[in-house]
Amino acid sequence: ANLYDSLGFVENPALRRYDVADRVQDRASADVSYMFGERLELSANYTFLRNDFSQDTTLGLQEDRMHSVASAATVHVNDRLDLTGGYGLGKGRTFQKSQTSAGARFAFTADSNWTAKIDEEEVFVFAGIEWAAHARVSVGVDYQFSRNVSDYDLTGTKSVPAVDLPSTIFRRHEATLDARWQWMENTSIVGRWGWEEYDVSDFASNSVPLIFPVTGTANAIFLGDSSQGYRAHRLALLVKHTF
């Protein structure tokens, strides 16, 4: 256990990385689909996942759980035109424990007053059109939008109360346009244009909270995984040949 330990740095025996810690996992999923005649197809999926880490680690991540629902519909307007669309919703929660910084550094028990509960919600929608304009020419348009919101509920002690972090919001838009030409029986040429926009409101990038005293010696350093918004255009030319 002390293979990588060095003087002044010893692994906390009560904390294990969540990706290697033992866990009790519950998983369930259900799928349903139905076709109304030859024109309309409907489908839906539900997934539940829960990981319990509390039997293997006292500190850090104790539990995470996720509920997600996704649905899709396809309308075959005629032999040349198809319309698709869908909606999805995911809700997740993680629960974490920590110990007071001034407490015993390698304590096996967590300070129950220091906890973090993080709620996450993801919503996405998509729509698409496939149109065979000619026997050799077809056009496709697709659009996707997703939004992720995370809320932080932190609990400290009476003497050192915790301050909840600001919510983070991530949004992403993506649109693509494909034009396909069936050049020969087994060869087609595809031209593709894509547009993507990503914007974020993240305390790790801006409005970083002050988490150490304004006066006196600083005893805490904020470390966060941050990302920046962007806008991008993509162009591609593909040649596809079937042997």
Phi and psi in degrees as a GROMACS rama.xvg file:
@    title "Ramachandran Plot"
@    xaxis  label "Phi"
@    yaxis  label "Psi"
@TYPE xy
-100.903  22.3625  ASN-2
-58.5953  -39.9607  LEU-3
-104.489  10.3263  TYR-4
-75.0352  148.246  ASP-5
-135.941  167.097  SER-6
-60.194  126.379  LEU-7
87.8667  -7.08813  GLY-8
-139.963  109.158  PHE-9
-127.713  135.363  VAL-10
-63.4686  133.631  GLU-11
-68.1379  120.727  ASN-12
-68.3981  -13.7633  PRO-13
-96.0758  2.04429  ALA-14
-126.293  126.72  LEU-15
-126.462  146.382  ARG-16
-61.2785  136.637  ARG-17
-65.8388  -25.3092  TYR-18
-79.6067  -12.5589  ASP-19
-119.031  -7.67245  VAL-20
-71.3676  147.371  ALA-21
-65.166  152.306  ASP-22
-151.913  159.736  ARG-23
-105.326  119.224  VAL-24
-114.625  132.057  GLN-25
-115.379  131.925  ASP-26
-141.569  138.246  ARG-27
-148.549  145.724  ALA-28
-150.242  154.39  SER-29
-145.523  139.645  ALA-30
-128.494  143.598  ASP-31
-143.906  141.18  VAL-32
-144.995  151.25  SER-33
-151.038  143.109  TYR-34
-119.911  121.275  MET-35
-91.4757  99.0615  PHE-36
63.7365  -142.182  GLY-37
-106.336  4.15528  GLU-38
-106.781  -30.9786  ARG-39
-128.495  128.772  LEU-40
-120.845  131.231  GLU-41
-123.76  144.221  LEU-42
-149.086  153.461  SER-43
-150.359  151.336  ALA-44
-141.188  140.384  ASN-45
-127.945  134.594  TYR-46
-133.932  137.134  THR-47
-126.473  134.995  PHE-48
-141.382  131.448  LEU-49
-137.762  131.574  ARG-50
-120.202  126.564  ASN-51
-111.317  112.903  ASP-52
-101.136  -3.13193  PHE-53
-64.5633  -20.4687  SER-54
-78.0504  -14.7958  GLN-55
-114.675  -21.9858  ASP-56
-139.521  135.412  THR-57
-86.4914  -36.168  THR-58
-106.223  171.015  LEU-59
77.6929  -150.99  GLY-60
-68.0309  123.311  LEU-61
-101.477  -37.2447  GLN-62
-156.765  142.842  GLU-63
-138.057  144.871  ASP-64
-144.645  151.3  ARG-65
-145.162  132.657  MET-66
-115.546  133.779  HIS-67
-142.676  142.648  SER-68
-131.281  134.563  VAL-69
-135.544  141.791  ALA-70
-138.503  154.335  SER-71
-150.289  152.465  ALA-72
-141.864  141.493  ALA-73
-129.289  129.153  THR-74
-113.638  119.99  VAL-75
-92.1442  92.0451  HIS-76
-62.8383  -46.7231  VAL-77
-158.447  -169.386  ASN-78
-66.7555  -15.4527  ASP-79
-111.719  -13.0448  ARG-80
-129.766  125.795  LEU-81
-124.438  137.968  ASP-82
-118.843  135.206  LEU-83
-129.295  155.234  THR-84
-165.501  159.331  GLY-85
-166.637  168.564  GLY-86
-146.478  143.811  TYR-87
-143.068  152.674  GLY-88
-143.074  130.504  LEU-89
-129.868  137.324  GLY-90
-129.456  125.335  LYS-91
-128.293  158.301  GLY-92
-146.228  136.124  ARG-93
-123.095  147.319  THR-94
-127.931  128.448  PHE-95
-131.022  152.172  GLN-96
-123.312  151.185  LYS-97
-143.002  -178.988  SER-98
-127.93  158.167  GLN-99
-64.2617  135.429  THR-100
-58.2489  -36.4825  SER-101
-82.0728  -1.97727  ALA-102
-79.8801  -172.242  GLY-103
-60.0381  125.876  ALA-104
-64.5702  -34.8258  ARG-105
-117.939  38.735  PHE-106
-68.2023  145.203  ALA-107
-87.4258  -10.4175  PHE-108
-114.146  142.859  THR-109
-85.5723  149.991  ALA-110
-76.7125  108.026  ASP-111
-64.0044  -14.7657  SER-112
-80.6121  -11.121  ASN-113
-105.104  102.87  TRP-114
-138.19  161.062  THR-115
-137.944  125.532  ALA-116
-118.383  121.321  LYS-117
-118.836  121.575  ILE-118
-104.351  132.295  ASP-119
-124.356  140.275  GLU-120
-133.424  131.551  GLU-121
-123.874  131.833  GLU-122
-126.05  134.519  VAL-123
-141.597  149.173  PHE-124
-136.205  152.852  VAL-125
-149.144  155.265  PHE-126
-150.911  150.952  ALA-127
-154.951  155.924  GLY-128
-132.014  131.797  ILE-129
-121.967  120.598  GLU-130
-130.275  121.681  TRP-131
-90.2952  91.2439  ALA-132
-67.894  -27.2522  ALA-133
-151.955  167.889  HIS-134
-59.4611  -28.3656  ALA-135
-109.716  -7.72015  ARG-136
-123.559  132.312  VAL-137
-138.642  152.657  SER-138
-131.231  139.765  VAL-139
-132.938  137.932  GLY-140
-128.89  130.02  VAL-141
-132.669  145.291  ASP-142
-138.758  137.383  TYR-143
-134.993  143.311  GLN-144
-137.738  135.844  PHE-145
-139.207  149.285  SER-146
-139.256  131.492  ARG-147
-122.096  129.697  ASN-148
-125.844  130.629  VAL-149
-121.425  130.237  SER-150
-115.364  137.174  ASP-151
-113.575  123.837  TYR-152
-118.203  104.167  ASP-153
-108.799  141.061  LEU-154
-125.023  130.319  THR-155
-117.059  -141.386  GLY-156
-114.913  171.293  THR-157
-65.8154  -38.8451  LYS-158
-77.6982  -32.2928  SER-159
-128.991  80.9292  VAL-160
-70.0915  147.847  PRO-161
-86.1965  148.843  ALA-162
-111.95  125.26  VAL-163
-62.327  139.078  ASP-164
-75.6395  153.427  LEU-165
-64.3708  151.916  PRO-166
-65.8832  148.979  SER-167
-109.557  142.45  THR-168
-133.135  128.023  ILE-169
-122.3  132.222  PHE-170
-128.753  143.27  ARG-171
-142.255  127.741  ARG-172
-113.397  139.961  HIS-173
-145.561  131.694  GLU-174
-133.088  140.036  ALA-175
-133.829  147.095  THR-176
-128.299  121.84  LEU-177
-115.594  136.016  ASP-178
-125.92  123.281  ALA-179
-117.79  133.399  ARG-180
-121.315  120.182  TRP-181
-80.5963  89.7917  GLN-182
-63.9833  -53.3257  TRP-183
-130.434  -179.961  MET-184
-56.7858  -41.0741  GLU-185
-111.983  7.06994  ASN-186
-128.986  132.501  THR-187
-133.958  153.193  SER-188
-118.009  131.155  ILE-189
-122.078  127.549  VAL-190
-107.902  135.898  GLY-191
-135.596  133.601  ARG-192
-122.702  134.593  TRP-193
-131.737  144.708  GLY-194
-129.407  135.809  TRP-195
-140.905  135.382  GLU-196
-133.459  133.349  GLU-197
-131.801  126.057  TYR-198
-130.984  149.902  ASP-199
-142.762  142.489  VAL-200
-120.88  101.052  SER-201
-134.513  126.127  ASP-202
-64.0216  -19.6571  PHE-203
-75.188  -13.9061  ALA-204
-107.677  -36.898  SER-205
-146.936  162.761  ASN-206
53.9886  44.0725  SER-207
-64.8395  125.397  VAL-208
-70.0297  146.807  PRO-209
-81.2855  113.99  LEU-210
-116.035  16.6421  ILE-211
-136.41  162.483  PHE-212
-58.8424  144.451  PRO-213
-66.6856  -35.5747  VAL-214
-114.98  158.717  THR-215
87.6756  -173.281  GLY-216
-76.9966  130.58  THR-217
-69.0535  131.222  ALA-218
-121.329  12.5113  ASN-219
-149.556  139.796  ALA-220
-121.67  129.539  ILE-221
-81.0468  124.977  PHE-222
-123.6  127.596  LEU-223
-145.436  154.141  GLY-224
-94.9777  111.613  ASP-225
-117.779  162.604  SER-226
-144.202  156.164  SER-227
-113.93  152.398  GLN-228
-73.67  159.636  GLY-229
-158.866  167.23  TYR-230
-135.923  132.403  ARG-231
-139.008  148.374  ALA-232
-120.69  140.933  HIS-233
-129.141  139.235  ARG-234
-126.719  139.197  LEU-235
-147.828  147.086  ALA-236
-129.003  120.409  LEU-237
-119.216  143.123  LEU-238
-119.797  122.04  VAL-239
-116.748  127.459  LYS-240
-128.905  129.664  HIS-241
-102.973  123.347  THR-242
